[in-house]
Structure formats: C-alpha cells, structure tokens
Amino acid sequence: MRPDPFTYHQPKSLAEASSLVAELGDGAAFYAGGTELLLLMKMQLAEYRHLVNLKKIDGLKTIVVRHDRLIVGALATHHDIALSTAVSKHCPSLSRLCGEIANIRVRVAGTIGGNLCFAEPRADPPVLLAALDAVIRLVSAHASRVIPATEFFLGPFETARQPDEILTTIEIPLGTGTASVERMKQGNYSLATAAISRNDCHRVWIGYGGGAPKQLDGTGALLDRDNGCTGEEALFSAVAADIADLEIPSDIEAGEYYRRHLIAVAVKRALASLNGIQNPWAH
Ligand SMILES: Cc1cc2nc3c(=O)[nH]c(=O)nc-3n(C[C@H](O)[C@H](O)[C@H](O)COP(=O)(O)OP(=O)(O)OC[C@H]3O[C@@H](n4cnc5c(N)ncnc54)[C@H](O)[C@@H]3O)c2cc1C
C-alpha cells in the first residue's frame, strides 16, 4: 500500500521543528528514521498530512561522554550506537543490544529516539535504559525538561512526551555499576526482555509486551550484596514470586504461560551474563 500524500518539512532548528508541529496539530508528526512511521502510514493505520524531518537539525546524532554521563543523541541509529567506541567502553550492554535489534536494514535507519518515542511495548531499549537510570531530555520551542526513563513510558505506544516536544538526548550516568540485558526473541520483536544493573544492589527490569518496563520489587533488600545474596539461583528466587504475580497478556504471539516462562529465562540469563557465565539455562 502507498501512504496518503503528505508535505515533507525540513526545519533546521529544534525551535522551528517544534513550532511547526505545534501549529500543524494532529496531522503532523516528527520524522526520524521512518521505520515505524512509514510502515503505519503505508498500512493506513496512521494518517499524517505533514512529516517534520528531524535529520537536518545539527547535533542530534552526537554521542559523547560529558562530565559523568554518556550522552546519546536521539537521532543516533541503532547501528551508530553499536559501532560507537564511547558506548562500547562506557555502556557495553547498550552497545550489544543495539547491535542485535531487528535486522541491519532497520538498524541503519531506525533511531534510538524513534524507538523510545514510539513506545512499542515489545521494544528492548526502554527496559535497559530503565535499569541504567537513564534520563531523557525533551525540548520544545519554549522549554526544555529532563525526565527519568522510568517515568517516560506510560503504556503501550504512550509516553510522557507532549506532541511538540522533541526527544534530543538520552543521558546515562557513568560509574553506576555493571548491567546486562537479555531478550527472548521471536520473529521481529522480543517476547520478553530482562535488564539488570548491579551497583549496591541488583535492580531487575523486564519488558514483555505488557506496556511500560516494569521493575521486579523483590530486587531491593533481598538482593542486596551485603546480605550475601550473590548466587544466581538465590538472586533469581528473590524475584521469582514477582514473576509469578505478573499480569501477563496472552496474544497471537504467545500465551500467558509461555511468556511468563520466557520472562523467567530472560531474567536468569541476564543474571548469569552479569556474572560472566554463558547461558547455563540454555536448555
Ligand atoms: C522489522 C522490524 C524489526 C524490529 N525489531 C525490533 C527489536 O527487536 N527490538 C526493538 O526494540 N525494536 C525493534 N524494532 C523497532 C525499531 O527499533 C524502531 O522501528 C526504530 O528504532 C524507530 O526509529 P525511527 O527513527 O525509524 O522512528 P520513526 O519511525 O521515524 O518514528 C517513530 C515515532 O517516534 C516519533 N519520533 C521519532 N523521533 C523522535 C524524536 N527525536 N522526538 C520526538 N518524536 C520522535 C515519530 O513522530 C513517530 O511517532 C523493529 C522494527 C522493525 C520495522
């Protein structure tokens, strides 16, 4: 199918882009890699009369380390992030994840900002960024604000971003410990994703197509290293009850029982890879 005709705008600044979308209203959308947007338009699931291209705006693709943060520009593609030496040095889990998402055609076009703003409930980066304590910077013609990744995702395809706000950077604090991410993939997307960060304690975040990333509560005191709770099996048993209590959607891709099982496997694998063990639960 072909999308309905639309006007393509090429603003040169954030203020210009944001004002355009504010003026044009519901019929306008920001355009980054287009891997989600154009698909929706071709399938007639979304109708936009105006696409406001963000790619001509300087600086939105930059990846730098500044002060105590790794700053990733929203227009950096998954491929850019996977190849970035700054990311592989300071945040290897993000580097690896971005190198595995989708296929090479999507990775060279699709941006991290587009992934986050689209808020597809099966997306992987939201889960890892929540575990990494990342913050997201949003800029409009009149204001700028920073919001924790954990508060950005409100539900399936729903975020805290206002229509005229542009996601400009994702900022990840450095030196906050190590992290790992594991995804149980079927077809194009993951059925379950688990990300774990370890600093003073282990913090386990999961995604499973049920909306925003979710933190497993048993990870606080129970998983505290001071409690001597460091073996993968002990750590897993601390969150197993949380997994058993989750409300899991059953859909065309996976039933509830299977998806719950995959969440558990993803968490176990993420715990193992955090400790440098190669998939002991692989069979
Ligand atoms: C075949 C296929 C397989 C995939 N597999 C995976 C996978 O395994 N894991 C995974 O996580 N994802 C997967 N994806 C999703 C992929 O990561 C996203 O399609 C991509 O990152 C979206 O980025 P984009 O630049 O193309 O966004 P676009 O399509 O350009 O935009 C998406 C939405 O975000 C808005 N937007 C984009 N950038 C901004 C910005 N900076 N500020 C404000 N709003 C913005 C747009 O208006 C639009 O609503 C897959 C996609 C495809 C097509």
Ligand as a Chemical Component Dictionary entry (heavy atoms), coordinates in Angstrom:
data_LIG
# 
_chem_comp.id                   LIG 
_chem_comp.type                 NON-POLYMER 
_chem_comp.pdbx_formal_charge   0 
_chem_comp.three_letter_code    LIG 
# 
loop_
_chem_comp_atom.comp_id 
_chem_comp_atom.atom_id 
_chem_comp_atom.alt_atom_id 
_chem_comp_atom.type_symbol 
_chem_comp_atom.charge 
_chem_comp_atom.model_Cartn_x 
_chem_comp_atom.model_Cartn_y 
_chem_comp_atom.model_Cartn_z 
_chem_comp_atom.pdbx_ordinal 
LIG C1  C1  C 0 11.286 -5.352 11.120 1  
LIG C2  C2  C 0 11.492 -4.595 12.414 2  
LIG C3  C3  C 0 12.067 -5.241 13.495 3  
LIG C4  C4  C 0 12.255 -4.564 14.702 4  
LIG N1  N1  N 0 12.815 -5.232 15.770 5  
LIG C5  C5  C 0 12.987 -4.571 16.936 6  
LIG C6  C6  C 0 13.565 -5.227 18.072 7  
LIG O1  O1  O 0 13.960 -6.397 18.008 8  
LIG N2  N2  N 0 13.684 -4.517 19.224 9  
LIG C7  C7  C 0 13.296 -3.215 19.321 10 
LIG O2  O2  O 0 13.439 -2.619 20.383 11 
LIG N3  N3  N 0 12.781 -2.573 18.267 12 
LIG C8  C8  C 0 12.618 -3.202 17.085 13 
LIG N4  N4  N 0 12.084 -2.551 16.020 14 
LIG C9  C9  C 0 11.714 -1.137 16.177 15 
LIG C10 C10 C 0 12.849 -0.199 15.759 16 
LIG O3  O3  O 0 13.772 -0.125 16.778 17 
LIG C11 C11 C 0 12.203 1.111  15.538 18 
LIG O4  O4  O 0 11.451 0.918  14.361 19 
LIG C12 C12 C 0 13.128 2.300  15.333 20 
LIG O5  O5  O 0 14.075 2.480  16.345 21 
LIG C13 C13 C 0 12.253 3.549  15.275 22 
LIG O6  O6  O 0 13.072 4.648  14.992 23 
LIG P1  P1  P 0 12.792 5.588  13.745 24 
LIG O7  O7  O 0 13.859 6.601  13.761 25 
LIG O8  O8  O 0 12.639 4.808  12.491 26 
LIG O9  O9  O 0 11.382 6.210  14.174 27 
LIG P2  P2  P 0 10.266 6.844  13.252 28 
LIG O10 O10 O 0 9.519  5.760  12.546 29 
LIG O11 O11 O 0 10.805 7.942  12.429 30 
LIG O12 O12 O 0 9.340  7.480  14.388 31 
LIG C14 C14 C 0 8.640  6.682  15.329 32 
LIG C15 C15 C 0 7.756  7.599  16.196 33 
LIG O13 O13 O 0 8.554  8.404  17.060 34 
LIG C16 C16 C 0 8.390  9.808  16.778 35 
LIG N5  N5  N 0 9.745  10.372 16.880 36 
LIG C17 C17 C 0 10.868 9.874  16.280 37 
LIG N6  N6  N 0 11.954 10.522 16.721 38 
LIG C18 C18 C 0 11.512 11.456 17.592 39 
LIG C19 C19 C 0 12.192 12.430 18.392 40 
LIG N7  N7  N 0 13.533 12.560 18.405 41 
LIG N8  N8  N 0 11.442 13.239 19.179 42 
LIG C20 C20 C 0 10.096 13.114 19.199 43 
LIG N9  N9  N 0 9.410  12.192 18.490 44 
LIG C21 C21 C 0 10.118 11.373 17.695 45 
LIG C22 C22 C 0 7.751  9.886  15.408 46 
LIG O14 O14 O 0 6.938  11.028 15.270 47 
LIG C23 C23 C 0 6.924  8.594  15.399 48 
LIG O15 O15 O 0 5.719  8.786  16.092 49 
LIG C24 C24 C 0 11.874 -3.198 14.813 50 
LIG C25 C25 C 0 11.299 -2.539 13.708 51 
LIG C26 C26 C 0 11.106 -3.206 12.533 52 
LIG C27 C27 C 0 10.483 -2.487 11.345 53 
# 
loop_
_chem_comp_bond.comp_id 
_chem_comp_bond.atom_id_1 
_chem_comp_bond.atom_id_2 
_chem_comp_bond.value_order 
_chem_comp_bond.pdbx_ordinal 
LIG C1  C2  SING 1  
LIG C2  C3  SING 2  
LIG C2  C26 DOUB 3  
LIG C3  C4  DOUB 4  
LIG C4  N1  SING 5  
LIG C4  C24 SING 6  
LIG N1  C5  DOUB 7  
LIG C5  C6  SING 8  
LIG C5  C8  SING 9  
LIG C6  O1  DOUB 10 
LIG C6  N2  SING 11 
LIG N2  C7  SING 12 
LIG C7  O2  DOUB 13 
LIG C7  N3  SING 14 
LIG N3  C8  DOUB 15 
LIG C8  N4  SING 16 
LIG N4  C9  SING 17 
LIG N4  C24 SING 18 
LIG C9  C10 SING 19 
LIG C10 O3  SING 20 
LIG C10 C11 SING 21 
LIG C11 O4  SING 22 
LIG C11 C12 SING 23 
LIG C12 O5  SING 24 
LIG C12 C13 SING 25 
LIG C13 O6  SING 26 
LIG O6  P1  SING 27 
LIG P1  O7  DOUB 28 
LIG P1  O8  SING 29 
LIG P1  O9  SING 30 
LIG O9  P2  SING 31 
LIG P2  O10 DOUB 32 
LIG P2  O11 SING 33 
LIG P2  O12 SING 34 
LIG O12 C14 SING 35 
LIG C14 C15 SING 36 
LIG C15 O13 SING 37 
LIG C15 C23 SING 38 
LIG O13 C16 SING 39 
LIG C16 N5  SING 40 
LIG C16 C22 SING 41 
LIG N5  C17 SING 42 
LIG N5  C21 SING 43 
LIG C17 N6  DOUB 44 
LIG N6  C18 SING 45 
LIG C18 C19 SING 46 
LIG C18 C21 DOUB 47 
LIG C19 N7  SING 48 
LIG C19 N8  DOUB 49 
LIG N8  C20 SING 50 
LIG C20 N9  DOUB 51 
LIG N9  C21 SING 52 
LIG C22 O14 SING 53 
LIG C22 C23 SING 54 
LIG C23 O15 SING 55 
LIG C24 C25 DOUB 56 
LIG C25 C26 SING 57 
LIG C26 C27 SING 58 
# 
